[in-house]
Every structure is written in structure tokens, then in C-alpha cells.
């Protein structure tokens, strides 16, 4: 079977097949053939576009003021503009950071091809959704933030507003009240390596639980509409 590839529909299935089918060179799309570098303890990642209306950017600015030497926030993507400063929201964030003397605390990757984006995110230690239950007229009380799908899909724990965590049954994540993202960063710093391993496992368990729920919901729909 050396010239064949197996296609699976979950990371868990890929991991199981990798152990049972050692002669298969490729298990797609969820098998990783290279071990990921250990996530940096001093790096907090936001993935996506900066938008002052839809994201709690003010909490990010306040939290950046508490970052220690060697710590930073990495913004994956941010904008498709080649010149990031020309993007209205990125330009505003850069000006706000500069005004606070925090420009060295945030690094922008700029646009990344999808594969690079996912791989870099997979190697992150913590993901910052930057949403709460008030931003954008409370939109995130009912709509699932994209960061939750990224977190569960890639097994990357979040530092998340506690109301959002409760809403989506994710209150085992590192949580903070209101817009106090700084307290969330402080709590993340205090997580031991053993505690972080448990947090990653609970993240993966939540993903499996969500997958089972989705499959059962889909099965229920099919049972109603099929003869």
C-alpha cells in the first residue's frame, strides 16, 4: 500500500489508522508527518482580521501593557493588504499601539496561504478570540466565533471571555471576566506544563463531543427525511 493514501474525516481517525496501517505513507487530510515544535510560552495568538467593530481590540491594548519582556501577541493574517498600515483597522491598531509605546508587543504576519496559516496556528500555545458578550451589539451571544472552530479543530486552547465560554460549554478554558484580557494572560502564565497538557486534552475531548453531537443531529435529520 505504499503508493496509496487513506482519506479520513477526523484527526482521531487519522491517528488510529496511522498506528494500524504503518505501510501507508499518507493519511489525508489530518495526519501530520512532522512533529510540531513545542508552542512558545510567551506567545499569544490572534487569528483572522482585526476589526474594531467586531473584536474587543480595546481589551487587547490594555493586555499588551501587561506583557513581560519576551512576551508578545502574534496576529496571524490581519489583512490581505500588502501594506498593512493601509488597512484602516490595522493602521488604527498600529497608531494606538505606538501611542501607548507598545508597538514592539504585537507582531503581524500579514496574509498567509491557507496551509501556512493552519500550520502556524496549530503550533500556537493559546488562541485569543477577542470577543465578548457585548462587542458588536452582543452578536457573539448567539453566533459561534470562528476562533472556537479553530481551537477545537486544531486542539489549541483559548484565553476567552467567561460569558462566551459558558455560552458554548467551554468554561474549562482559561477564562477572564468582561474585557479584562490581562487577567486571562496572567492565568495562562500560571498554567504548569502538566496543567497545559490536561487543557489540550480537554480541548480535544470537547472537539470529539461536538463531533458526536453533530453526527447525531445529522442522523436525526436524515431519519426524518428518508423513507
Secondary structure as UniProt FT lines:
FT   TURN            2..3
FT   STRAND          5..7
FT   HELIX           11..20
FT   TURN            22..23
FT   STRAND          26..28
FT   TURN            29..30
FT   TURN            41..42
FT   STRAND          43..49
FT   TURN            52..54
FT   HELIX           57..64
FT   TURN            65..66
FT   TURN            69..70
FT   STRAND          72..78
FT   HELIX           84..86
FT   HELIX           88..99
FT   TURN            100..101
FT   HELIX           103..105
FT   STRAND          106..110
FT   HELIX           114..122
FT   STRAND          126..128
FT   HELIX           135..138
FT   HELIX           139..141
FT   HELIX           146..154
FT   STRAND          158..161
FT   HELIX           162..167
FT   TURN            168..169
FT   TURN            171..172
FT   STRAND          174..176
FT   TURN            178..179
FT   HELIX           181..189
FT   HELIX           193..225
//
